[in-house]
Amino acid sequence: MPDTQPNANEFLSSDHASTDDINQQWDQDNQQWWDWYMSLAENSSETQTDLVTLPEPPSHPTPDADAMQRELDEAFELTDDQIASFQANSFIKLKDVISPGLLTLLRTELTTLLDAAGDQMGSRFGSLEMMWPDNEIIRALVFSKRLARLAAELLGVQKIRLYHDNALSKQPGCGRTPWHYDGHHFPIATKDVCTVWIPLQAIPLNMGPLGFAEGMDLVEMVADIPFNKFDTSYDARIIERFRERNVRINSTPFDLGEISFHHNYNFHTAGGNLTTTPRMVLATTYFGDGAKVIDAPHMVNGDWQRFMPGLNPGDVIDTPNNPILWQAG
Ligand SMILES: O=C(O)CCC(=O)C(=O)O
């Protein structure tokens, strides 16, 4: 017997609410997926305080199209130690990768897009994907050779493809992001997957920076903990397990221009946004060429066919939505 009564989560459709099975396909859109997923975070330990008022993120002079392209094409050199650190710890934070002016441009652009989509509301976790086909600035970022090359070198692959772009706006008052690993979220059957997370303003601790558990073997460490689609028990048990096993967590603030890459086997979370400023991020997910769709997609994969239209379980992922963004040599 499940220890939770079906129908206990207000964000699920009636079909999903009527069973504790998670193997059905997600049947709403991706914003509704995030609304549901965020409800699985344990928030009882966050003390309820008034939101801290922060000054508006500073506005820096923005680059023109040529200067933006030059910056996004230029290589950012990694050391062997940095690559080894990513491959051992499953994430890396890199400072001064994107200039303040380009971040100002991007923040303005994403604010417009999220406002138009009605996703900057209340204390929601606003999300928007597949912006790149219609928006030149987002496309320049998502197709950036600098970023795609970093992804390829960190993963140690020759060719990198795009899974999708993702604007993530954690609104003032929005709670924690639950502990999870993206290998559970993305239906891509390979360990050659990573996400670049680009904050569009500095993220102090009270705004909810992404926090990373260190290690490549944590999926196995928590494999016995059942995912529960109705409540916060999975998140709570992961917190407990990581405490018991003294797993090291990196949840340091992000400076302006600092970005992170996390592997699809990295466990990550984020604190609530306890400030009055939306915590805006552009995240792009990459995977190694040749990967296939997993054999049995499920609800945690969200509306995945939007990102690789026409594909079925087991197919090689090579649709026009998944172009090669970097090729070594
Ligand atoms: O932005 C967040 O709080 C979560 C983002 C995340 O889980 C991801 O980019 O993989």
The ligand as a Tripos MOL2 file, in Angstrom:
@<TRIPOS>MOLECULE
LIG
   10     9     1     0     0
SMALL
NO_CHARGES

@<TRIPOS>ATOM
      1 O1         16.7800   26.6460  -10.9730 O.co2     1 LIG1
      2 C1         16.4960   25.7880  -10.1440 C.2       1 LIG1
      3 O2         16.1420   26.0480   -8.9830 O.co2     1 LIG1
      4 C2         16.5440   24.3350  -10.5610 C.3       1 LIG1
      5 C3         17.1680   24.1570  -11.9040 C.3       1 LIG1
      6 C4         17.4970   22.7450  -12.2280 C.2       1 LIG1
      7 O3         17.1370   21.8320  -11.5460 O.2       1 LIG1
      8 C5         18.2810   22.4830  -13.4290 C.2       1 LIG1
      9 O4         18.6110   23.4180  -14.1880 O.co2     1 LIG1
     10 O5         18.6170   21.2960  -13.6500 O.co2     1 LIG1
@<TRIPOS>BOND
     1     1     2 2
     2     2     3 1
     3     2     4 1
     4     4     5 1
     5     5     6 1
     6     6     7 2
     7     6     8 1
     8     8     9 2
     9     8    10 1
@<TRIPOS>SUBSTRUCTURE
     1 LIG1         1 GROUP 0 **** ****
